[in-house]
């Protein structure tokens, strides 16, 4: 599992963010859940913090940290470029 906290512009629906994550993560992503939503102190105006738990799994082999990190890098790049979403923290 990998947790990803994101600063999401309020005009970007969480479902759109989730779909972009699925599209960019590749076939090793087997589950995606929102586990935290926060607006308020410490969050830039016009944004909200949304935290996702990404679950990776392969039935053919044991995944390495590099496998997961490559996917997460692809996800964050796509979110930044397409939706203006940035990692939080």
Phi and psi in radians as a Rosetta constraint file:
Dihedral C 1 N 2 CA 2 C 2 CIRCULARHARMONIC -2.381 0.35
Dihedral N 2 CA 2 C 2 N 3 CIRCULARHARMONIC 2.222 0.35
Dihedral C 2 N 3 CA 3 C 3 CIRCULARHARMONIC -1.644 0.35
Dihedral N 3 CA 3 C 3 N 4 CIRCULARHARMONIC 2.425 0.35
Dihedral C 3 N 4 CA 4 C 4 CIRCULARHARMONIC -2.348 0.35
Dihedral N 4 CA 4 C 4 N 5 CIRCULARHARMONIC 1.902 0.35
Dihedral C 4 N 5 CA 5 C 5 CIRCULARHARMONIC -1.621 0.35
Dihedral N 5 CA 5 C 5 N 6 CIRCULARHARMONIC 2.272 0.35
Dihedral C 5 N 6 CA 6 C 6 CIRCULARHARMONIC -2.231 0.35
Dihedral N 6 CA 6 C 6 N 7 CIRCULARHARMONIC 2.545 0.35
Dihedral C 6 N 7 CA 7 C 7 CIRCULARHARMONIC -1.654 0.35
Dihedral N 7 CA 7 C 7 N 8 CIRCULARHARMONIC 1.952 0.35
Dihedral C 7 N 8 CA 8 C 8 CIRCULARHARMONIC -1.960 0.35
Dihedral N 8 CA 8 C 8 N 9 CIRCULARHARMONIC 2.200 0.35
Dihedral C 8 N 9 CA 9 C 9 CIRCULARHARMONIC -0.989 0.35
Dihedral N 9 CA 9 C 9 N 10 CIRCULARHARMONIC 2.453 0.35
Dihedral C 9 N 10 CA 10 C 10 CIRCULARHARMONIC -1.063 0.35
Dihedral N 10 CA 10 C 10 N 11 CIRCULARHARMONIC -0.412 0.35
Dihedral C 10 N 11 CA 11 C 11 CIRCULARHARMONIC -1.470 0.35
Dihedral N 11 CA 11 C 11 N 12 CIRCULARHARMONIC 0.034 0.35
Dihedral C 11 N 12 CA 12 C 12 CIRCULARHARMONIC -1.818 0.35
Dihedral N 12 CA 12 C 12 N 13 CIRCULARHARMONIC 2.007 0.35
Dihedral C 12 N 13 CA 13 C 13 CIRCULARHARMONIC -1.138 0.35
Dihedral N 13 CA 13 C 13 N 14 CIRCULARHARMONIC 2.512 0.35
Dihedral C 13 N 14 CA 14 C 14 CIRCULARHARMONIC -1.027 0.35
Dihedral N 14 CA 14 C 14 N 15 CIRCULARHARMONIC -0.596 0.35
Dihedral C 14 N 15 CA 15 C 15 CIRCULARHARMONIC -1.103 0.35
Dihedral N 15 CA 15 C 15 N 16 CIRCULARHARMONIC -0.618 0.35
Dihedral C 15 N 16 CA 16 C 16 CIRCULARHARMONIC -1.208 0.35
Dihedral N 16 CA 16 C 16 N 17 CIRCULARHARMONIC -0.670 0.35
Dihedral C 16 N 17 CA 17 C 17 CIRCULARHARMONIC -1.120 0.35
Dihedral N 17 CA 17 C 17 N 18 CIRCULARHARMONIC -0.797 0.35
Dihedral C 17 N 18 CA 18 C 18 CIRCULARHARMONIC -1.037 0.35
Dihedral N 18 CA 18 C 18 N 19 CIRCULARHARMONIC -0.725 0.35
Dihedral C 18 N 19 CA 19 C 19 CIRCULARHARMONIC -1.157 0.35
Dihedral N 19 CA 19 C 19 N 20 CIRCULARHARMONIC -0.703 0.35
Dihedral C 19 N 20 CA 20 C 20 CIRCULARHARMONIC -1.108 0.35
Dihedral N 20 CA 20 C 20 N 21 CIRCULARHARMONIC -0.677 0.35
Dihedral C 20 N 21 CA 21 C 21 CIRCULARHARMONIC -1.078 0.35
Dihedral N 21 CA 21 C 21 N 22 CIRCULARHARMONIC -0.850 0.35
Dihedral C 21 N 22 CA 22 C 22 CIRCULARHARMONIC -1.036 0.35
Dihedral N 22 CA 22 C 22 N 23 CIRCULARHARMONIC -0.774 0.35
Dihedral C 22 N 23 CA 23 C 23 CIRCULARHARMONIC -1.108 0.35
Dihedral N 23 CA 23 C 23 N 24 CIRCULARHARMONIC -0.694 0.35
Dihedral C 23 N 24 CA 24 C 24 CIRCULARHARMONIC -1.473 0.35
Dihedral N 24 CA 24 C 24 N 25 CIRCULARHARMONIC -0.449 0.35
Dihedral C 24 N 25 CA 25 C 25 CIRCULARHARMONIC -1.266 0.35
Dihedral N 25 CA 25 C 25 N 26 CIRCULARHARMONIC -0.517 0.35
Dihedral C 25 N 26 CA 26 C 26 CIRCULARHARMONIC 1.569 0.35
Dihedral N 26 CA 26 C 26 N 27 CIRCULARHARMONIC -3.051 0.35
Dihedral C 26 N 27 CA 27 C 27 CIRCULARHARMONIC -1.280 0.35
Dihedral N 27 CA 27 C 27 N 28 CIRCULARHARMONIC -0.237 0.35
Dihedral C 27 N 28 CA 28 C 28 CIRCULARHARMONIC -1.359 0.35
Dihedral N 28 CA 28 C 28 N 29 CIRCULARHARMONIC -0.273 0.35
Dihedral C 28 N 29 CA 29 C 29 CIRCULARHARMONIC -1.350 0.35
Dihedral N 29 CA 29 C 29 N 30 CIRCULARHARMONIC 2.084 0.35
Dihedral C 29 N 30 CA 30 C 30 CIRCULARHARMONIC -1.927 0.35
Dihedral N 30 CA 30 C 30 N 31 CIRCULARHARMONIC -0.268 0.35
Dihedral C 30 N 31 CA 31 C 31 CIRCULARHARMONIC -2.735 0.35
Dihedral N 31 CA 31 C 31 N 32 CIRCULARHARMONIC 2.583 0.35
Dihedral C 31 N 32 CA 32 C 32 CIRCULARHARMONIC -2.494 0.35
Dihedral N 32 CA 32 C 32 N 33 CIRCULARHARMONIC 2.174 0.35
Dihedral C 32 N 33 CA 33 C 33 CIRCULARHARMONIC -2.353 0.35
Dihedral N 33 CA 33 C 33 N 34 CIRCULARHARMONIC 2.466 0.35
Dihedral C 33 N 34 CA 34 C 34 CIRCULARHARMONIC -1.450 0.35
Dihedral N 34 CA 34 C 34 N 35 CIRCULARHARMONIC 2.278 0.35
Dihedral C 34 N 35 CA 35 C 35 CIRCULARHARMONIC -2.132 0.35
Dihedral N 35 CA 35 C 35 N 36 CIRCULARHARMONIC -0.080 0.35
Dihedral C 35 N 36 CA 36 C 36 CIRCULARHARMONIC -2.747 0.35
Dihedral N 36 CA 36 C 36 N 37 CIRCULARHARMONIC 2.456 0.35
Dihedral C 36 N 37 CA 37 C 37 CIRCULARHARMONIC -2.403 0.35
Dihedral N 37 CA 37 C 37 N 38 CIRCULARHARMONIC 2.234 0.35
Dihedral C 37 N 38 CA 38 C 38 CIRCULARHARMONIC -2.482 0.35
Dihedral N 38 CA 38 C 38 N 39 CIRCULARHARMONIC 2.367 0.35
Dihedral C 38 N 39 CA 39 C 39 CIRCULARHARMONIC -2.296 0.35
Dihedral N 39 CA 39 C 39 N 40 CIRCULARHARMONIC 2.458 0.35
Dihedral C 39 N 40 CA 40 C 40 CIRCULARHARMONIC 2.419 0.35
Dihedral N 40 CA 40 C 40 N 41 CIRCULARHARMONIC -2.594 0.35
Dihedral C 40 N 41 CA 41 C 41 CIRCULARHARMONIC -0.921 0.35
Dihedral N 41 CA 41 C 41 N 42 CIRCULARHARMONIC 2.282 0.35
Dihedral C 41 N 42 CA 42 C 42 CIRCULARHARMONIC 1.568 0.35
Dihedral N 42 CA 42 C 42 N 43 CIRCULARHARMONIC -0.127 0.35
Dihedral C 42 N 43 CA 43 C 43 CIRCULARHARMONIC -1.875 0.35
Dihedral N 43 CA 43 C 43 N 44 CIRCULARHARMONIC 2.270 0.35
Dihedral C 43 N 44 CA 44 C 44 CIRCULARHARMONIC -1.003 0.35
Dihedral N 44 CA 44 C 44 N 45 CIRCULARHARMONIC 2.535 0.35
Dihedral C 44 N 45 CA 45 C 45 CIRCULARHARMONIC -1.002 0.35
Dihedral N 45 CA 45 C 45 N 46 CIRCULARHARMONIC 2.450 0.35
Dihedral C 45 N 46 CA 46 C 46 CIRCULARHARMONIC 1.470 0.35
Dihedral N 46 CA 46 C 46 N 47 CIRCULARHARMONIC 0.106 0.35
Dihedral C 46 N 47 CA 47 C 47 CIRCULARHARMONIC -2.251 0.35
Dihedral N 47 CA 47 C 47 N 48 CIRCULARHARMONIC 2.912 0.35
Dihedral C 47 N 48 CA 48 C 48 CIRCULARHARMONIC -2.442 0.35
Dihedral N 48 CA 48 C 48 N 49 CIRCULARHARMONIC 2.715 0.35
Dihedral C 48 N 49 CA 49 C 49 CIRCULARHARMONIC -1.677 0.35
Dihedral N 49 CA 49 C 49 N 50 CIRCULARHARMONIC 2.200 0.35
Dihedral C 49 N 50 CA 50 C 50 CIRCULARHARMONIC -2.201 0.35
Dihedral N 50 CA 50 C 50 N 51 CIRCULARHARMONIC 2.198 0.35
Dihedral C 50 N 51 CA 51 C 51 CIRCULARHARMONIC -1.898 0.35
Dihedral N 51 CA 51 C 51 N 52 CIRCULARHARMONIC 2.283 0.35
Dihedral C 51 N 52 CA 52 C 52 CIRCULARHARMONIC -2.018 0.35
Dihedral N 52 CA 52 C 52 N 53 CIRCULARHARMONIC 2.522 0.35
Dihedral C 52 N 53 CA 53 C 53 CIRCULARHARMONIC -1.868 0.35
Dihedral N 53 CA 53 C 53 N 54 CIRCULARHARMONIC 2.094 0.35
Dihedral C 53 N 54 CA 54 C 54 CIRCULARHARMONIC -1.798 0.35
Dihedral N 54 CA 54 C 54 N 55 CIRCULARHARMONIC 2.202 0.35
Dihedral C 54 N 55 CA 55 C 55 CIRCULARHARMONIC -1.909 0.35
Dihedral N 55 CA 55 C 55 N 56 CIRCULARHARMONIC 2.152 0.35
Dihedral C 55 N 56 CA 56 C 56 CIRCULARHARMONIC -1.893 0.35
Dihedral N 56 CA 56 C 56 N 57 CIRCULARHARMONIC 2.525 0.35
Dihedral C 56 N 57 CA 57 C 57 CIRCULARHARMONIC -2.831 0.35
Dihedral N 57 CA 57 C 57 N 58 CIRCULARHARMONIC 2.556 0.35
Dihedral C 57 N 58 CA 58 C 58 CIRCULARHARMONIC -2.281 0.35
Dihedral N 58 CA 58 C 58 N 59 CIRCULARHARMONIC 2.417 0.35
Dihedral C 58 N 59 CA 59 C 59 CIRCULARHARMONIC -1.544 0.35
Dihedral N 59 CA 59 C 59 N 60 CIRCULARHARMONIC -0.159 0.35
Dihedral C 59 N 60 CA 60 C 60 CIRCULARHARMONIC -1.693 0.35
Dihedral N 60 CA 60 C 60 N 61 CIRCULARHARMONIC -0.454 0.35
Dihedral C 60 N 61 CA 61 C 61 CIRCULARHARMONIC -2.789 0.35
Dihedral N 61 CA 61 C 61 N 62 CIRCULARHARMONIC 2.950 0.35
Dihedral C 61 N 62 CA 62 C 62 CIRCULARHARMONIC -1.422 0.35
Dihedral N 62 CA 62 C 62 N 63 CIRCULARHARMONIC 2.294 0.35
Dihedral C 62 N 63 CA 63 C 63 CIRCULARHARMONIC -1.363 0.35
Dihedral N 63 CA 63 C 63 N 64 CIRCULARHARMONIC 2.577 0.35
Dihedral C 63 N 64 CA 64 C 64 CIRCULARHARMONIC -1.786 0.35
Dihedral N 64 CA 64 C 64 N 65 CIRCULARHARMONIC 2.863 0.35
Dihedral C 64 N 65 CA 65 C 65 CIRCULARHARMONIC -1.012 0.35
Dihedral N 65 CA 65 C 65 N 66 CIRCULARHARMONIC -0.631 0.35
Dihedral C 65 N 66 CA 66 C 66 CIRCULARHARMONIC -1.131 0.35
Dihedral N 66 CA 66 C 66 N 67 CIRCULARHARMONIC -0.671 0.35
Dihedral C 66 N 67 CA 67 C 67 CIRCULARHARMONIC -1.009 0.35
Dihedral N 67 CA 67 C 67 N 68 CIRCULARHARMONIC -0.863 0.35
Dihedral C 67 N 68 CA 68 C 68 CIRCULARHARMONIC -1.211 0.35
Dihedral N 68 CA 68 C 68 N 69 CIRCULARHARMONIC -0.753 0.35
Dihedral C 68 N 69 CA 69 C 69 CIRCULARHARMONIC -1.096 0.35
Dihedral N 69 CA 69 C 69 N 70 CIRCULARHARMONIC -0.677 0.35
Dihedral C 69 N 70 CA 70 C 70 CIRCULARHARMONIC -1.042 0.35
Dihedral N 70 CA 70 C 70 N 71 CIRCULARHARMONIC -0.751 0.35
Dihedral C 70 N 71 CA 71 C 71 CIRCULARHARMONIC -1.160 0.35
Dihedral N 71 CA 71 C 71 N 72 CIRCULARHARMONIC -0.807 0.35
Dihedral C 71 N 72 CA 72 C 72 CIRCULARHARMONIC -1.089 0.35
Dihedral N 72 CA 72 C 72 N 73 CIRCULARHARMONIC -0.675 0.35
Dihedral C 72 N 73 CA 73 C 73 CIRCULARHARMONIC -1.087 0.35
Dihedral N 73 CA 73 C 73 N 74 CIRCULARHARMONIC -0.746 0.35
Dihedral C 73 N 74 CA 74 C 74 CIRCULARHARMONIC -1.094 0.35
Dihedral N 74 CA 74 C 74 N 75 CIRCULARHARMONIC -0.720 0.35
Dihedral C 74 N 75 CA 75 C 75 CIRCULARHARMONIC -1.103 0.35
Dihedral N 75 CA 75 C 75 N 76 CIRCULARHARMONIC -0.884 0.35
Dihedral C 75 N 76 CA 76 C 76 CIRCULARHARMONIC -1.136 0.35
Dihedral N 76 CA 76 C 76 N 77 CIRCULARHARMONIC -0.628 0.35
Dihedral C 76 N 77 CA 77 C 77 CIRCULARHARMONIC -1.101 0.35
Dihedral N 77 CA 77 C 77 N 78 CIRCULARHARMONIC -0.811 0.35
Dihedral C 77 N 78 CA 78 C 78 CIRCULARHARMONIC -1.120 0.35
Dihedral N 78 CA 78 C 78 N 79 CIRCULARHARMONIC -0.765 0.35
Dihedral C 78 N 79 CA 79 C 79 CIRCULARHARMONIC -1.066 0.35
Dihedral N 79 CA 79 C 79 N 80 CIRCULARHARMONIC -0.732 0.35
Dihedral C 79 N 80 CA 80 C 80 CIRCULARHARMONIC -1.125 0.35
Dihedral N 80 CA 80 C 80 N 81 CIRCULARHARMONIC -0.846 0.35
Dihedral C 80 N 81 CA 81 C 81 CIRCULARHARMONIC -1.256 0.35
Dihedral N 81 CA 81 C 81 N 82 CIRCULARHARMONIC -0.705 0.35
Dihedral C 81 N 82 CA 82 C 82 CIRCULARHARMONIC -1.591 0.35
Dihedral N 82 CA 82 C 82 N 83 CIRCULARHARMONIC -0.560 0.35
Dihedral C 82 N 83 CA 83 C 83 CIRCULARHARMONIC -2.167 0.35
Dihedral N 83 CA 83 C 83 N 84 CIRCULARHARMONIC -0.086 0.35
Dihedral C 83 N 84 CA 84 C 84 CIRCULARHARMONIC 1.246 0.35
Dihedral N 84 CA 84 C 84 N 85 CIRCULARHARMONIC 0.437 0.35
Dihedral C 84 N 85 CA 85 C 85 CIRCULARHARMONIC -1.635 0.35
Dihedral N 85 CA 85 C 85 N 86 CIRCULARHARMONIC 2.350 0.35
Dihedral C 85 N 86 CA 86 C 86 CIRCULARHARMONIC -2.103 0.35
Dihedral N 86 CA 86 C 86 N 87 CIRCULARHARMONIC 2.576 0.35
Dihedral C 86 N 87 CA 87 C 87 CIRCULARHARMONIC -1.087 0.35
Dihedral N 87 CA 87 C 87 N 88 CIRCULARHARMONIC 2.517 0.35
Dihedral C 87 N 88 CA 88 C 88 CIRCULARHARMONIC -1.653 0.35
Dihedral N 88 CA 88 C 88 N 89 CIRCULARHARMONIC 2.361 0.35
